[in-house]
Amino acid sequence: MLKVKIKKQLDNVVLDIDFETNDEILGLIGASGSGKSMTLKCIAGIEKPDEGIIKLNDRVLFDSERKINLRPQDRKIGYLFQNYALFPQMTVRKNIQVSVNKKYNDADKDSKINEIINLLNLKGLEKRYPNELSGGQQQRVAFARIIVNEPDFLLLDEPFSALDAFLRWNIAKELKDIIKKLNKSAIFVTHNVNEVYYLCKNAIVLDKGKEIERNSVKDLIDNPKTEMVKNIVRYSDFSREEIDKF
């Protein structure tokens, strides 16, 4: 269970969010500047909230009153960035290897890397460099880096934004299957309601740093309560029938 109750002053608005989730994948949807990515950064420990608490299962990651603020590397959170953040001068295997926890000895490290390479269908690509990979392959390498250390929770920040429409849905299917296989929970950030429809059962909609709707994805789509959500649904680029084919 992830509990997040935080406030943080942004440029023009105050991020003020309060939610708990035990979903396999919780959707966090909203326009640019709504506070979606900042929420993830606060959970990951990259940014520090002004006040509040972040708790994962029985571990307190942040508590402003108790002066607790765990380092990102101590939170056991896997964060998949929009731009993948791969090291261009390193091969696929090296990109994964640098992320493996130092507690593993060399044999265990190699075994762990091989396991992840097989899980993410990267076999045969180990010696390639990022510029020799397709967008979908780069994304799988980036995902391999975040799960190689068995994080307790995953943060997915618009992971399909750089992919074309067809590849987006194929990679989404792979991601959904892997998260289920690993028995992990995640927050998935996007501005695309179709991606939330495909990946999530429940979602929170943010606007100007605050929650404006929270519901099952089906109810958000079928019975949106705010004009903003109506517009998000109205201008989606796939029909639900097309997505259901994937």
VOLUMMI-914393 format. One record per residue: y, z, x of N, C-alpha, C, CB in turn; residue in three letters. Coordinates in steps of 0.1 Angstrom, whole numbers, plus 2048, in hexadecimal, padded with zeros to 3 digits. Last residue first. Glycine has a CB too. Example, Ala and Ser with C-alpha at 12.3 -4.5 7.8 and 13.67 -1.06 7.14 Angstrom:
BEGIN
7EA8478807F584788980084F8817FA83988DSer;7C784E8847D384E87B7DF84E8847D385A871Ala;
END
This chain:
BEGIN
7CC6E27C37CA6E57D17BF6F07D27D66E97D8Phe;7D26E07A87C76D77AE7C46DA7BC7CC6C87ADLys;7E76EF7A27DA6F479F7CF6EC7A47D96F6790Asp;7FD6DE7A87F96E97B27EB6EE7AF8036F57B1Ile;7FD6CE7917FA6C879F7F66D37A98076C17A4Glu;8046E177E7F76DA77D7F36D378A7F86CF772Glu;81E6E87848136F27868056EB7868146FD77CArg;82E6CF79782A6D578A81F6DF78D8266CA780Ser;8476D37B18396D07AD8376D579F82E6D57B7Phe;8606DD7B585D6CF7B984F6CB7B68606CD7C7Asp;8776EF7A086B6EE7A88666E07AA8606F77A2Ser;88D6F378F88E6E979A8826E97A489B6EB7A1Tyr;88570677D8896F97788896EF7838976FA772Arg;88171D78C87671778687970978287271F77AVal;89C72279489172179E88571A79988D72F7A3Ile;8A872477B8AB7197838A171778E8B971B78AAsn;89D73C77289B73076A89E7247738A473075ELys;8A774D78589874A78589573E77D890757780Val;8C274D77D8BE74978B8AF74578B8C1754795Met;8C27577648C67497668C17447738D5747764Glu;8A676C75C8B376A7618B575B7648B677176FThr;88C76C75389677574C8A477275189278374ELys;87275574D87C75A75688776174E88274F75FPro;85675174386075873C86B75E74585A763733Asn;84674275584673E74685174573F838743740Asp;84C74C76E84D73E76C84E73B75D841737772Ile;84876776B85476377185775476D854765780Leu;82D76776183876B75884676775E83877A756Asp;82075F77981F75776C82A75A76381175A766Lys;82677378B82C76678D82B75D78082475F799Val;83079277C82578978082C77B78281A788776Ser;85079E78984679B77E83A79478484C793773Asn;8717A578B8647A879185A7A67868647B6798Arg;89379B79288779A78A87B79E79288578C784Glu;8A67A47A48AA7A079789F79E78D8B3794797Ile;8AD7B97C08A27B37B78A87B07A98967BE7B5Glu;8C77AF7D68C17B87CC8B67B17C48CC7BD7C3Lys;8D379D7E88CE7AA7ED8C77B37E38D97B17F3Gly;8D97877D88E478F7DE8DF79D7E28F078F7D5Lys;8BA7897C98C77827C88D278B7CE8CB77D7BAAsp;8977857C78A378C7CD8AF7837CB8A178F7DBLeu;87A78C7B58857827B789178A7BC88877A7AAVal;8587917BC8657977BA87078D7BD8677A47C4Ile;83878B7AD8437887B68507907B28467797B5Ala;8147877AC82078E7A882C78A7B281E79D7A8Asn;8017767B780077A7A980D7807A37F47847A7Lys;80575A7CD8087677C980576A7BA81676B7CBCys;80273E7D47FD7497DC7FD7577D68057497E9Leu;80D72D7C080072B7C67FA7377CD80171F7CFTyr;8257397BA81C7367AF80E7357B581F72A7A7Tyr;8327377D282F7447CD8247437C283B74B7C7Val;83571B7D382D7227DE8297307D98347237EBGlu;8467177BE8387127BD82F7187C88397037C0Asn;85E7227C585672A7BB8487247BA85C7287ADVal;86C7277E386571D7DB85B7247D285D7137E5Asn;8777367F58807337EA8797297E088D72D7EFHis;8637528028667448008717437F685973C7FBThr;84C76881185A76580D85C75680C86376B818Val;83377E80A83577080C84376C80782B767805Phe;82279981782E79480F83178681483A79E812Ile;7FF7A381580A79C81B81679B81180678E81FAla;7E07B181F7EB7B08157F77AA81C7EE7BE80FSer;7BE7A58277CC7AB82A7D57AA81E7D17A3836Lys;7A479B82A7A77A78217B47AE82579B7B1822Asn;79D7858377A179083F7A379D8377AD78D848Leu;79A77482178E77782A79178383278B76B833Lys;7B47738177AA77980F79E77D8177A576F804Lys;7C076682C7C57738287BA77A8207D2772821Ile;7B274E82B7B17568377B57658347B9751843Ile;7BA7428137AC7458157AA74F8217A4738818Asp;7D673F8177D174880C7C274C80E7D27417FFLys;7D572D82C7DB73A82E7D67448237EA73982DLeu;7CA7168207C371D82B7C872B82D7C6715838Glu;7DD71180C7CF7148087C871B8147C8708804Lys;7F370B81C7F47178137E671B80F7FC714807Ala;7EA6F48287EC7008307EC70C8287F86FE839Ile;7EB6E48117DF6E58187DF6F28217DC6D9820Asn;8066E580A7FC6EB8017EF6EC8077FB6E27F4Trp;8136D98218166E781C80B6ED8138236E7814Arg;80A6BF8218056C982B8076D782780B6C6839Leu;8196B580C80B6B580B8056BF8158066A780FPhe;8356BA81482F6C08088206C08088346B87FCAla;8386C483783A6BB82B8326C08208366AC82FAsp;8466E284583B6D984283E6D083782E6E183FLeu;8586F68498596EB85284E6E084F8586EF860Ala;85170A83685E70383585F6F683E86970C838Ser;83C71B83583970D83384670483383270B826Phe;84373583983B72F84383972084182E736844Pro;85874983185973B82E85073383886773682FGlu;84976184185775E83E85874E83D860763849Asp;83377983B83376B83C841766837828764833Leu;82479584783079084283278184583C798849Leu;8087AA84280D79D84781A79A840803792844Leu;7F87C884F8007C18458067B584B80B7CB83FPhe;7EA7D18657E77D78587EE7CF84C7EB7E5858Asp;7DD7B887C7E87C08767E37C68697F47B8875Pro;7CB7AF8927C77B68867D27BE8807BA7BE888Glu;7D37A08A77D27AE8A97D07B689C7DF7B38AFAsn;7D378689D7CA7898A77C87988AA7CE7828B4Val;7E677F88B7DB7878857D178B8907D377E87BIle;7FB7728987FE77F8917F278688C80777C885Ile;7EE75C8A47F57668AD7F87738A58027618B2Arg;7E674D88E7DC7538977E275F89F7D67498A0Ala;7FF7448857F874E87D7ED7558857F1747871Phe;80473289A80D73D89780774888F81A738890Ala;7EF7218967F07288A27F97348A07F571F8AEVal;7F671787D7EA71E87E7E972688B7DE71587EArg;80E70988380E71587A80271D87B81071086CGln;8046F589380D6FF89980E70B89081B6F989AGln;7F56E78807EF6ED88B7F76F88917EA6E3895Gln;80A6DD86F8006E686A7F96EE8757F76DF861Gly;8186CD88181F6D887B8156E28768286D4870Gly;8026C589D8096C28918106CE88B7FF6BC886Ser;8076C78C18016CC8B48096C78A88006DB8B4Leu;8146C58D88096BB8D68026BE8C97FF6BC8E1Glu;8266D98DA82C6CB8D78216C18D58356C78E2Asn;8156EF8E181B6EE8D48206E08D08266F78D3Pro;7F96E18F48066E88F380C6E68E680F6E38FFTyr;7D56E78F67E16DF8F27ED6E88F27DF6D88E5Arg;7BE6F58FA7C66F19067D26E99037BD6E990FLys;7B46F98E07B77058E87C07018F47AB70B8EDGlu;7A96E98CE7B86E78D07BD6F28DA7BF6E98C3Leu;78F6EE8C97926E18CF7A16DF8D278E6D78C6Gly;7957028AD78C6FE8B778F6F08BC77D7008B2Lys;7A470B8987AC7078A47A27028B07B57118A9Leu;79E71888079B70A8827A370488D79D702875Asn;7A173387E7AC72A87A7AA71C87D7B9730880Leu;78973D88778D74087A79873787579274F879Leu;7897348A277F72F89878373188A77173689BAsn;79E7448AC79E7358AD79472F8A379B7318BBIle;79475E8A77A07598A07A174A8A07AC75F8A5Ile;77E75E8B977C7618AB78875B8A377B7708A9Glu;78B75A8D27827508CD77F7528BE7747518D4Asn;79A7728D37A17658D379875A8CD7A67618E0Ile;7857858D578F7858CA7967788C87997918CCLys;77977D8ED77177D8E177A77D8D57687898E0Ser;78E7828FF7897758FD7817738F0780771909Asp;79079E8FB79B7968F97977878F67A5796904Lys;7787A890477B7A98F67877A08F277F7B88F3Asp;77B7A091F77079B91877379C9097637A291BAla;7927AF9287917A192878779A92079079C937Asp;7997CA90F7957C591D7937B691C7887CB922Asn;7B47D38FB7A87CB8FC7A57C890B7A87BF8F4Tyr;7CD7DD8FC7C27E78FC7B57E08FE7C27EF8EFLys;7E17CA8F97DC7CD9077D17D79077E87D390FLys;7DC7B28DF7DF7C08E37D97C38F17DA7CA8D9Asn;7E77918E27DB79A8E17DF7A88E67CF7958E8Val;7FA77F8E77FD7888DC7F17938DA7FE7808CFSer;7F276E8FA7FD7778FE8007828F380A76F900Val;7DE75F8ED7DA7698F77E67738FA7D6763904Gln;7EB74C8DF7E47568D77E27628E17D77518D2Ile;7F673D8F37FF7428E97F874D8E18037378DFAsn;7DE7369017E873F9077F17458FD7F0738912Lys;7D47238EE7CC7308F27D673A8F87C172C8FBArg;7E870F8EE7E47178E17DD7248E57DA70E8D9Val;7FC71390C7F270D9037EF7158F77E570B90BThr;81F71691181271C91180971490881372A90CMet;83970D90E83370B91B82471091C83B711926Gln;8417158F583F7078F783770490484C7008F7Pro;83672F8E183B72C8EF83771E8F38357378F9Phe;84072F8BF83672D8C983D72B8D782D7218C5Leu;84E7358A685173C8B384673B8BD85474B8B0Ala;84E72E88B84173089284373789F83A723894Tyr;86472D87B86372388585772588E87072488DAsn;86074386986173586485F72B86E86F73485EGln;84675A87485475587385474786D85B756880Phe;83177386A83176486C83F75F86A82675D864Leu;82879187683478A87083377B874841791876Tyr;8147AD8708147A087581F79886E807799873Gly;8167CF87A81B7C587081B7B787782A7C886BIle;8147E78888087DF88380B7D68787FD7E987FLys;8297F48948287F588581B7EE87F8347EE87FArg;82E7F38AE8267FE8AA8237FE89B82D80B8AEAsp;83E7DE8B38317DD8B88287E88B48317DC8C7Gln;8577E78A784F7DC8A18417DC8A68567CF8A4Pro;85880B8A885B7FE8AE8527F48A78577FF8BDArg;86282088C85881B89585C80E89B84A81A88ELeu;87683788687882988686E82389088782588AAsn;88285487787684D87B87983E87B869850872Ile;89386786D89686187A88A85A87F89C86B884Lys;89187185488987885E88A87186C87A87785AArg;8A28608468A586E84689D8758518A1874838Glu;89784684A8A48498508A78588508AF842847Ser;87A83B85487F84584B88C84A85187585284AAsp;86082485986E82785A87283285087681A858Phe;84482785884A81E86285982086484880F85DLeu;82C83E85283A83C85083F83385B842849850Val;80C83884681483885282383584E81082E85CArg;7F98358327FD8438358068448417F184B837Asp;8068178277FB8208257FF82E8287EF81C82EAsn;82581683481980E83380D81683381880383ELeu;84781A82B83A82082E82E81782B83882D825Lys;86881E83085E81483085081B834861808839Ile;88682A82287982D827870820826872839820Ile;8AA82E82989E82C82089182F82889E81E81CGly;8C681C8388BF8288328B382482B8C9830829Glu;8CA8068468D48108478CE81D8428E080C840Asp;8AD7F88588B57FA84C8BF80584F8AC7FF841Pro;8AC7E38748AB7F18708B47F28638B17FA87BLys;8967C887D8A37CD8788A17DB8738AA7C486DGlu;87C7C88858857C088C8947C48898837B1889Ile;86A7D58758717DD87F87A7D58888677E4888Gly;85E7CA85F8587C786D85E7D08788597B9870Ala;8707D184B8627D684B85B7D585885A7CE840Ile;8867C38548877D18538797D785388F7D6847Cys;87D7A98518817AE85E8827BD85F88E7A7862Lys;8797A783586E7A783E8717AC84C86979883FLeu;8947A982D88A7B382887E7B38328867B081AThr;89E7928388A379F83D8997AA8398B17A2839Met;89377F82888E78083689378D83C89477483ESer;8A078580F89278481088D78781F88D77780CLys;8BB7858098B679180F8A77918128B979D807Gly;8C776E8018C47787F68BF7857FC8BB7737ECSer;8CC7598128D67648128D376F8078E375E80FGly;8BD7407FD8C274480B8CD74F80A8C7738813Ser;8AE74F7DF8B57447E78B87497F58C27417DFAla;88C75B7DB89A75B7DA8A17517E28A07697DDGly;86F7707DB8757637D98847657D786F75C7CDIle;85277B7E68607807E68687737E68637897F3Leu;8317837DA83C7797DD8497807DD83B76E7D2Gly;8167937EA8227947E182C78A7E48277A37E2Leu;7F57907EC8017897F180C78B7E67FE77A7F4Ile;7E67A77E37E179E7EE7ED7977F57D67947E9Glu;7FA7C47DD7F57B67DA7EF7B07E68017AE7D4Asp;8057DB7DE7F87DB7E37F27CE7E07F07E77DDAsn;8277E67E181D7DB7DF8107DE7E58237CE7E4Thr;8467F27D58397F57DB8307E97D88338027D5Glu;86A7F17DA85D7EC7D48517F27DC85D7DD7D4Phe;88B7EC7DC8817F77DA8757F27D38888037D1Asp;8A97E47EC89C7E07E68937EC7E68967D47EEIle;8C57D77F48C17E37EE8B57E07E68CD7E97E4Asp;8DD7CA8098CE7C98068CA7D78018C67C5813Leu;8FD7C38008F47CE8048E67CB8008F97DC7FEVal;9107A780D9097AE8029017BA8088FF7A57FAVal;91A79A82292279A81691C7A280B92478C811Asn;9097A183891779C83A91F79E82D91678D83DAsp;8F97C182F8F97B38359077AE8358F07AA82CLeu;8EE7E18318FA7D982F8F87CB8369067E0834Gln;8D17EC8218D77E782E8E37DE82A8CC7DF836Lys;8B88028158C57FC8138CA7F78218CF80680DLys;8968058088A08048128AE7FF80E89B7FC81EIle;87780A80488380E7FD88E80F80788181C7F5Lys;8578008028637FD80886F8017FF8647ED80BVal;83580580884080A80184D80780883F8197FELys;8157F78068227F680D82D7FB8048257E8813Leu;7F480080880080080080D80080980080C7F6Met;
END
